[in-house]
Amino acid sequence: MLDDLRLFVEVSRRGSFAKAAQDLGVGAPTLSKRVTALEQQLGYALLQRSARGITLTNHGQTIIDNMASELLALQAQCDALTGLEAKSFHLLCPQNLMIGPLYDALQSFQSRYPALQLHVEPANSLELLSQKRFDLAIRVGELDDSSVYQKRLGQIAVKALAAKHIANAQSLFLPFRRSQLPATESWQTLLAKYKHISYVGDITLVRKLVGAGNGAGVLPMTEIAALLAHANNTAFCYVDECQFTRNVYALWPNQRIPPKHVGAFIDLLQRQCQRLGYMQGEVLALG
């Protein structure tokens, strides 16, 4: 009814179905039918039609006096929604990626949209997606959530390594659940070598434990790159040839084609991943 009331107001302002139809981009017969249907719904006439044009009835004049300005203002607000810019952006991303290899993409995005209020939450749990407000989420690992749209940004190789001077360490640190490791004979053989296996729920903490020489660790190349950058003359070696890769995805809700800001961020992330070989599945040389 609101839309039909607005059409009635537009007709009354112009004093003609033909002029209103031309300005609104609709057919005059269609416009006349809409106003007639509104009159039938209300139970009284709004316009008196004649060869000379239209005249408001008392009911029609009452509606114009009481509602015309509000209806036109509401329509203006609705029209403005088409070009409405969001004021905030909610990002979910593993902390080690956002402060590491993907930081430049975040910085570029913030520089491009300085007025956009960023809300960044370090998270990599798929279970949180249904409980969180987010515009974009970065996830690592296999996905089976069909409720969101996704785009693969790259992939990260994962290997076990240790400082060379403790290559035969008895402790192994895992940043994943054991079920997340490939069920291959080579990985089972690797696990069997260690007397102590610790499950650490933070990849950065595993990297620090390995860097401090506390034992071997299973790490993605993103963390191995950070480990090598702060090695302090410590030499490292890969343990056996065990290796697997984990995909990196951008996820967003609601619509197949990502909104403006989401699409822009994904483009920056993809460019950043393409610049870094270890974000495309390459294995870093330890020297």
C-alpha positions as CSV (number, residue, x, y, z in Angstrom):
1,M,0.0,0.0,0.0
2,L,2.8,2.4,0.8
3,D,4.2,2.3,-2.7
4,D,0.7,2.8,-4.2
5,L,0.1,5.8,-1.9
6,R,3.4,7.3,-3.1
7,L,2.2,6.9,-6.7
8,F,-1.0,8.6,-5.9
9,V,0.9,11.5,-4.3
10,E,3.1,11.8,-7.5
11,V,0.0,11.9,-9.7
12,S,-1.6,14.5,-7.6
13,R,1.5,16.7,-7.6
14,R,1.5,16.7,-11.4
15,G,-2.2,16.8,-12.0
16,S,-2.0,14.1,-14.7
17,F,-1.4,10.4,-15.0
18,A,0.5,11.0,-18.3
19,K,3.0,13.5,-16.7
20,A,3.5,11.3,-13.7
21,A,4.0,8.2,-15.8
22,Q,6.6,10.0,-17.9
23,D,8.5,11.3,-14.9
24,L,8.4,7.9,-13.0
25,G,9.2,5.8,-16.1
26,V,6.0,3.7,-15.9
27,G,3.0,3.3,-18.3
28,A,0.1,5.6,-17.7
29,P,-2.4,2.7,-17.8
30,T,-0.4,0.8,-15.2
31,L,-0.3,3.9,-13.0
32,S,-4.1,4.4,-13.3
33,K,-4.7,0.7,-12.4
34,R,-2.5,1.0,-9.3
35,V,-4.3,4.1,-8.1
36,T,-7.7,2.4,-8.8
37,A,-6.6,-0.7,-6.8
38,L,-5.6,1.6,-3.9
39,E,-9.0,3.3,-4.0
40,Q,-10.7,-0.1,-3.9
41,Q,-8.4,-1.2,-1.0
42,L,-9.2,2.0,1.0
43,G,-12.9,1.9,0.2
44,Y,-13.2,5.4,-1.2
45,A,-12.2,7.5,-4.2
46,L,-9.1,9.6,-4.2
47,L,-9.4,11.3,-7.6
48,Q,-12.2,12.5,-9.8
49,R,-11.2,11.7,-13.4
50,S,-12.5,13.7,-16.4
51,A,-11.5,14.7,-19.9
52,R,-9.9,17.9,-18.5
53,G,-7.7,16.0,-16.1
54,I,-8.0,14.9,-12.4
55,T,-9.3,16.5,-9.3
56,L,-8.7,15.4,-5.7
57,T,-11.7,14.2,-3.7
58,N,-12.0,15.2,-0.1
59,H,-10.4,11.9,1.0
60,G,-7.6,12.4,-1.5
61,Q,-6.9,15.9,-0.3
62,T,-6.8,14.7,3.3
63,I,-4.2,12.1,2.4
64,I,-2.2,14.7,0.6
65,D,-2.3,17.1,3.5
66,N,-1.5,14.5,6.2
67,M,0.9,12.2,4.4
68,A,2.4,13.6,1.2
69,S,5.6,15.1,2.7
70,E,6.3,12.0,4.8
71,L,5.8,9.7,1.9
72,L,8.1,11.7,-0.4
73,A,10.7,11.9,2.4
74,L,10.5,8.1,2.9
75,Q,11.0,7.5,-0.8
76,A,14.0,9.8,-0.8
77,Q,15.5,7.8,2.0
78,C,14.8,4.5,0.2
79,D,16.4,5.9,-2.9
80,A,19.5,6.7,-0.9
81,L,19.8,3.1,0.2
82,T,21.1,2.1,-3.2
83,G,24.3,4.0,-2.8
84,L,24.6,3.6,1.0
85,E,28.2,3.1,2.2
86,A,28.8,0.9,5.2
87,K,30.5,2.6,8.1
88,S,32.2,-0.5,9.6
89,F,33.9,-3.7,8.5
90,H,34.1,-6.9,10.5
91,L,37.0,-9.2,9.8
92,L,37.6,-12.7,11.3
93,C,41.2,-14.0,10.6
94,P,43.8,-16.2,12.3
95,Q,46.0,-13.8,14.2
96,N,49.3,-15.3,12.9
97,L,48.2,-14.6,9.3
98,M,46.9,-11.1,9.9
99,I,50.0,-9.9,11.8
100,G,52.2,-11.9,9.5
101,P,51.9,-12.5,5.7
102,L,48.6,-10.8,5.2
103,Y,49.3,-7.6,7.2
104,D,50.2,-5.6,4.1
105,A,46.8,-6.4,2.6
106,L,45.1,-5.2,5.8
107,Q,47.2,-2.0,5.9
108,S,46.4,-1.3,2.2
109,F,42.7,-1.8,2.8
110,Q,42.7,0.6,5.8
111,S,44.6,3.2,3.8
112,R,42.1,2.9,0.9
113,Y,39.1,3.3,3.2
114,P,40.3,5.4,6.1
115,A,36.8,6.3,7.2
116,L,35.8,2.7,7.5
117,Q,35.8,1.5,11.1
118,L,37.6,-1.9,11.2
119,H,36.7,-4.6,13.7
120,V,39.3,-7.4,13.5
121,E,38.9,-10.5,15.6
122,P,41.6,-13.2,15.6
123,A,39.7,-16.4,15.0
124,N,39.9,-19.6,12.8
125,S,37.0,-21.6,14.2
126,L,34.4,-22.5,11.6
127,E,31.9,-23.0,14.4
128,L,32.0,-19.3,15.2
129,L,30.8,-18.2,11.8
130,S,27.1,-18.8,12.6
131,Q,27.5,-16.9,15.9
132,K,29.5,-13.9,14.7
133,R,28.8,-10.8,12.7
134,F,31.3,-10.7,9.9
135,D,31.8,-9.2,6.5
136,L,34.8,-11.3,5.6
137,A,36.5,-14.3,7.3
138,I,39.9,-15.9,6.4
139,R,40.0,-19.6,7.1
140,V,42.7,-22.2,6.8
141,G,41.9,-25.9,6.2
142,E,39.2,-27.8,4.5
143,L,35.7,-26.3,4.5
144,D,32.3,-28.1,4.5
145,D,30.1,-25.1,5.4
146,S,27.8,-24.4,2.5
147,S,26.0,-21.5,4.2
148,V,28.7,-19.0,3.1
149,Y,30.4,-18.2,-0.1
150,Q,34.1,-18.8,-0.5
151,K,37.2,-18.1,-2.7
152,R,40.5,-19.9,-2.4
153,L,43.4,-17.5,-1.9
154,G,46.3,-19.9,-1.8
155,Q,47.7,-22.9,0.1
156,I,50.3,-23.4,2.7
157,A,52.6,-26.4,3.0
158,V,53.0,-28.0,6.5
159,K,56.1,-29.9,7.6
160,A,57.8,-31.0,10.8
161,L,61.1,-29.4,11.8
162,A,63.5,-28.9,14.7
163,A,66.7,-27.0,15.5
164,K,69.6,-29.0,14.1
165,H,71.3,-29.4,17.4
166,I,68.2,-31.2,18.8
167,A,67.2,-33.1,15.6
168,N,66.7,-36.2,17.7
169,A,64.5,-34.6,20.3
170,Q,61.9,-36.7,22.1
171,S,59.2,-34.0,22.2
172,L,56.9,-33.0,19.3
173,F,54.5,-30.1,19.4
174,L,51.4,-30.1,17.3
175,P,49.3,-27.0,16.7
176,F,46.5,-29.1,15.2
177,R,44.3,-31.9,16.5
178,R,45.8,-35.3,15.7
179,S,42.7,-35.9,13.5
180,Q,43.8,-33.0,11.3
181,L,47.0,-34.7,10.3
182,P,46.9,-36.9,7.2
183,A,46.2,-40.5,8.0
184,T,49.2,-41.6,6.0
185,E,51.9,-44.2,7.0
186,S,54.6,-41.5,6.8
187,W,52.9,-39.3,9.4
188,Q,52.1,-42.2,11.6
189,T,55.7,-43.2,11.5
190,L,56.8,-39.7,12.4
191,L,54.5,-39.6,15.4
192,A,55.8,-42.9,16.6
193,K,59.3,-41.5,16.8
194,Y,58.4,-39.2,19.7
195,K,58.1,-40.1,23.3
196,H,56.3,-37.0,24.2
197,I,53.6,-35.4,21.9
198,S,52.0,-32.1,23.1
199,Y,48.9,-30.6,21.5
200,V,49.2,-26.8,21.6
201,G,46.2,-24.8,20.4
202,D,48.3,-21.9,19.1
203,I,50.5,-22.0,16.1
204,T,52.6,-19.1,17.2
205,L,53.3,-20.8,20.5
206,V,54.5,-23.9,18.7
207,R,56.8,-21.8,16.6
208,K,58.3,-20.2,19.8
209,L,58.8,-23.6,21.4
210,V,60.6,-24.9,18.4
211,G,62.7,-21.7,18.1
212,A,63.8,-22.0,21.7
213,G,64.9,-25.6,21.1
214,N,62.3,-27.3,23.3
215,G,61.6,-29.9,20.7
216,A,60.4,-30.5,17.1
217,G,57.1,-29.1,15.8
218,V,54.7,-29.4,13.0
219,L,54.4,-25.9,11.4
220,P,52.9,-24.3,8.3
221,M,55.4,-22.4,6.1
222,T,53.9,-19.1,7.3
223,E,55.3,-19.8,10.8
224,I,58.5,-21.3,9.4
225,A,59.1,-18.0,7.5
226,A,58.7,-16.1,10.8
227,L,61.0,-18.6,12.6
228,L,63.7,-18.2,10.0
229,A,63.4,-14.4,10.1
230,H,64.2,-14.4,13.9
231,A,66.5,-17.4,14.0
232,N,69.4,-15.7,15.8
233,N,71.9,-18.0,14.0
234,T,70.0,-21.1,15.0
235,A,70.0,-23.7,12.1
236,F,66.9,-25.8,11.5
237,C,66.2,-29.0,9.6
238,Y,63.0,-30.7,8.4
239,V,62.2,-34.0,10.2
240,D,61.6,-36.7,7.6
241,E,59.8,-35.9,4.3
242,C,56.3,-35.7,5.7
243,Q,54.3,-32.9,4.2
244,F,50.8,-31.8,3.5
245,T,49.1,-28.6,2.4
246,R,46.2,-26.6,3.8
247,N,44.1,-24.3,1.7
248,V,43.5,-20.6,2.6
249,Y,40.0,-19.3,1.9
250,A,38.1,-16.0,2.0
251,L,34.5,-16.5,3.1
252,W,31.6,-14.0,3.1
253,P,27.9,-14.3,3.7
254,N,24.6,-13.6,2.0
255,Q,25.3,-13.1,-1.7
256,R,27.4,-14.8,-4.4
257,I,29.0,-11.6,-5.7
258,P,30.8,-10.0,-2.7
259,P,29.9,-6.5,-1.7
260,K,32.1,-3.6,-2.7
261,H,34.4,-3.5,0.4
262,V,34.5,-7.3,0.7
263,G,35.5,-7.6,-3.0
264,A,38.2,-5.0,-2.6
265,F,39.7,-6.7,0.5
266,I,39.7,-10.1,-1.2
267,D,41.5,-8.6,-4.2
268,L,44.2,-7.2,-1.9
269,L,44.5,-10.5,-0.1
270,Q,44.8,-12.5,-3.3
271,R,47.5,-10.2,-4.6
272,Q,49.4,-10.5,-1.4
273,C,49.2,-14.3,-1.5
274,Q,50.4,-14.4,-5.0
275,R,53.5,-12.4,-4.1
276,L,54.5,-14.9,-1.4
277,G,55.6,-18.3,-2.7
278,Y,55.0,-20.0,0.7
279,M,51.3,-18.8,0.4
280,Q,51.1,-20.8,-2.9
281,G,52.3,-24.1,-1.5
282,E,56.0,-23.7,-1.9
283,V,58.3,-25.2,0.7
284,L,61.0,-22.9,2.2
285,A,64.6,-23.9,2.0
286,L,66.2,-24.0,5.4
287,G,69.8,-23.5,4.1
